[in-house]
Amino acid sequence: MIFFFSIFVWMMLSPSMKLENFIFAVISASVSWVVGKKVIPKGNAAGAVKVILTNIPIAVIQAFKMLFTVQLFSTSEITSPENRIEEFGKIVSITLTPKELVVLKEESKLVIHEVKKE
């Protein structure tokens, strides 16, 4: 997918549709694809995006509730997913909500500071 996006972007930015521009687009897309395979971790990226998008309405509701209530702070722990992509999705979904903030990762756990209603 990185390969096709790279070609698409390169061809959009090229001043003309010459053969040299297309060849250079394929070469640069191949380089970005090889680098992407080495750097980007494998995992369920679609699942991470789904988790983030489903938490947006919850974040908006929590933000409005926090405006009108007195808050207390507490700490909790949850197990961290083993896959880096799933862990990223979990951390972003937690920090997206105003009532929770990931503070620290210890071994296989995420330590979370929470804002709770009094």
C-alpha positions as CSV (number, residue, x, y, z in Angstrom):
1,M,0.0,0.0,0.0
2,I,2.9,2.3,0.7
3,F,4.2,1.7,-2.8
4,F,0.9,2.8,-4.5
5,F,0.5,5.8,-2.2
6,S,4.1,6.9,-3.0
7,I,3.6,6.6,-6.7
8,F,0.3,8.5,-6.5
9,V,1.8,11.3,-4.5
10,W,4.9,11.5,-6.7
11,M,2.9,11.6,-9.9
12,M,0.6,14.3,-8.5
13,L,3.6,16.4,-7.6
14,S,5.5,15.9,-10.9
15,P,5.2,18.8,-13.4
16,S,4.4,16.6,-16.4
17,M,3.5,13.0,-17.3
18,K,6.9,12.1,-18.9
19,L,8.4,8.6,-18.9
20,E,11.3,9.9,-16.8
21,N,9.0,11.1,-14.1
22,F,7.1,7.8,-14.0
23,I,10.4,5.8,-13.7
24,F,11.7,8.1,-10.9
25,A,8.3,7.7,-9.2
26,V,8.6,3.9,-9.3
27,I,12.2,4.0,-8.0
28,S,11.3,6.4,-5.1
29,A,8.2,4.4,-4.3
30,S,10.2,1.2,-4.2
31,V,12.7,2.8,-1.8
32,S,9.9,4.0,0.5
33,W,8.3,0.5,0.4
34,V,11.6,-1.2,1.4
35,V,12.2,1.3,4.2
36,G,8.6,1.0,5.3
37,K,8.8,-2.8,5.6
38,K,11.9,-2.5,7.8
39,V,10.6,0.4,10.0
40,I,6.8,0.0,10.4
41,P,5.9,-2.8,12.8
42,K,3.5,-5.5,11.8
43,G,0.1,-5.6,13.4
44,N,-3.6,-4.9,13.1
45,A,-3.6,-1.2,12.1
46,A,-7.3,-1.3,11.1
47,G,-8.2,-2.5,14.6
48,A,-6.2,0.3,16.2
49,V,-8.0,2.9,14.0
50,K,-11.3,1.3,14.8
51,V,-10.6,1.6,18.6
52,I,-9.6,5.2,18.2
53,L,-12.7,6.2,16.1
54,T,-15.1,4.4,18.5
55,N,-13.7,6.4,21.4
56,I,-14.2,9.8,19.9
57,P,-17.9,10.1,21.0
58,I,-17.0,8.9,24.5
59,A,-14.3,11.6,24.7
60,V,-16.7,14.3,23.8
61,I,-19.3,13.2,26.3
62,Q,-16.7,13.0,29.1
63,A,-15.3,16.4,28.3
64,F,-18.7,18.0,28.7
65,K,-19.4,16.1,31.9
66,M,-16.1,17.2,33.4
67,L,-17.0,20.8,32.9
68,F,-20.0,20.6,35.3
69,T,-18.8,18.1,38.0
70,V,-16.2,18.1,40.8
71,Q,-13.4,15.7,40.0
72,L,-11.2,13.3,42.0
73,F,-8.0,11.8,40.7
74,S,-7.0,8.1,41.1
75,T,-4.6,5.6,39.5
76,S,-5.3,2.2,37.9
77,E,-3.5,-0.4,35.9
78,I,-4.4,-2.4,32.8
79,T,-2.5,-5.0,30.9
80,S,-0.7,-3.8,27.8
81,P,-1.3,-5.5,24.5
82,E,1.8,-7.4,23.2
83,N,1.6,-6.0,19.7
84,R,3.0,-2.5,19.3
85,I,0.3,-1.4,16.9
86,E,-2.5,-2.6,19.3
87,E,-0.7,-1.0,22.2
88,F,-0.5,2.3,20.2
89,G,-4.3,2.1,19.5
90,K,-5.0,1.4,23.2
91,I,-2.8,4.3,24.4
92,V,-4.3,6.8,21.9
93,S,-7.9,5.7,22.8
94,I,-7.1,6.1,26.5
95,T,-5.4,9.5,26.1
96,L,-8.2,10.6,23.8
97,T,-10.7,10.5,26.6
98,P,-10.4,13.5,29.0
99,K,-11.0,11.3,32.1
100,E,-7.9,9.1,31.5
101,L,-4.3,9.8,30.9
102,V,-1.6,7.1,30.4
103,V,1.3,8.1,32.5
104,L,3.7,5.2,32.5
105,K,4.3,1.8,31.0
106,E,5.7,-0.8,33.5
107,E,6.7,-4.2,32.1
108,S,3.4,-5.5,30.6
109,K,1.1,-2.9,32.3
110,L,-0.1,0.6,31.5
111,V,-0.4,2.8,34.6
112,I,-3.3,5.2,34.1
113,H,-4.2,8.4,36.0
114,E,-8.0,8.8,36.0
115,V,-10.3,11.6,36.8
116,K,-13.4,10.2,38.6
117,K,-16.6,11.8,39.8
118,E,-16.7,12.6,43.5
